[in-house]
Amino acid sequence: MVTLLPAERLIHIILGLSLTIFIIGLLLVAFVIGRRAKRDRDFKVLDRFRKQAQAILRGLFDHIFEYEEALRRFQCLIKPRYRRAMEQILIEKSANPELEAPLRRLAEDLGFVRIWQNRVQRSHRQESSRRKRFWEDTVRRICFLRFLTAARSAENLGRIRHHKSWELLVRALDHHHRDVQTVALRSLASIGEPQSFPALVRQLRAAVSAQKPRLSEHALKSALSRFPLNVAGQLLPLLQDSSPRLRTLALQILREMLAGEAARQKRALLAANLSFDLFDGALLQITEDENADVRAAAADVLTFLKDERAGQALLKLSQDVEWFVRLHAVRALGEKGNGDSAPLLAKQLTDSHWRVREAAAHALMHCGEAGRDQLLQSFLSTQDVYAQEQIAEELQISGVISDLLKRCGEKDTRQELELIRKMIKIGKTSHIESLLCEQIDPPGREIILAELARDPDPQVQIWVARLNNRCGTT
């Protein structure tokens, strides 16, 4: 028997380990290459499936196939490993409103809706049941976080606007995971099922009263605002609630509903678009609410209503004791662009708060020719320094000064010249100087400066002389 020396034994061990590592390395390389080749084949097969599926969809949408024929082709084409790809195709195409109805029907007939519903329901039911063992809970959590599947399924139901799933999504608002709650809320807003509106109103009440609500006030307000205007009557209990916060939120929701409907109809809405109880019983009364935030929110709502009573309520709010209520009312009057309110808006140019004065000047510019004339007249007549500065700023921003200068070379421009003289006297000349030197042609500039030089005020004469030097006018 041959006895190996310690050194020889060590060499044998090292050689054995090296050979083992080499073989393992070869196996790993072969595994990676094989896996890569398999993935390439899978991707090619998947890509071929997507092209076939999209071809069937195009045939359905172009009326080449009847719906039953397209459904039969999909049933023959779809295999278990292609379900995820088909789900993605349905969700991607659902972004097109014209394809929404046939895609929703396909999702139902191909069984995807049932799968999504089961995932949401099963996830919620399993969490509600009592956990028996700690290791079972651990395994459940490690099992790739089932709430992700539930959240994605709830989102898919909202993307295809599956109205029959609204009850399931309402129950999902009480899910143990916040992400599922949030996605379910977004899906309910996307579906817009009127029967789900009261449930979201209850959630809003709970969010306002709770210290740590499951769903935020902002998320609930955004979701409720996306519902159609015909369910706005269900906001009446919130408008009559004792909580000022709930009344304010209800008004903000109503405002967004009215804004969306006005945008769709491309016109201002009438009070008849709201129920009698909502407009006469709550909205008009809430303009006299004891809470200033509520009154300000009411002014924002009245912006979108073309009604004499709404206009009168805004006029009253524009005289409110709180400056930010007056601000909202003045802005609302400007949005309406009614020239009849120009005299009242002119009074707000001397308001005690600069933001109200700014809003009044801006609102007058939105009231057409009557508002613009009222703004110019107020500038010439007022002795209020703050009002003069606010009007001068609005005249420069709105481009009125540029128009006045261009007309100064015409006949009967006494008012225009008087306005420019006053701008010079209050020191608001940088914009005028820039226009005269850069945009007005030399003959026109000479006429304007010559007329201004006749003013007996030394301040105006000094300014004319300085501008002549700057622009090179003789």
Secondary structure, 3 states (H helix, E strand, C coil): CCCCCHHHHHHHHHHHHHHHHHHHHHHHHHHHHHHHHHHHHHHHHHHHHHHHHHHHHHHHHCCCCCHHHHHHHHHHHCCHHHHHHHHHHHHHHCCCHHHHHHHHHHHHHCCHHHHHHHHHHHHHHHHHCCCCCHHHHHHHHHCCCHHHHHHHHHHHHHHCCCHHHHHHHHHHCCCCCHHHHHHHHHHHHHHCCHHHHHHHHHHHHHHHHCCCCCCCHHHHHHHHHCCCHHHHHHHHHHHCCCCHHHHHHHHHHHHHHHHHHHHHHCCCECHHHCCHHHHHHHHHHHCCCCCHHHHHHHHHHHCCECCHHHHHHHHHHCCCCCHHHHHHHHHHHHHHCCHHHHHHHHHHHHCCCHHHHHHHHHHHHCCHHHHHHHHHHHHHHCCCHHHHHHHHHHHHHHCHHHHHHHHCCCCCCHHHHHHHHHHHHCCCCHHHHHHHHHCCCHHHHHHHHHHHHCCCCHHHHHHHHHHHHHHCCC
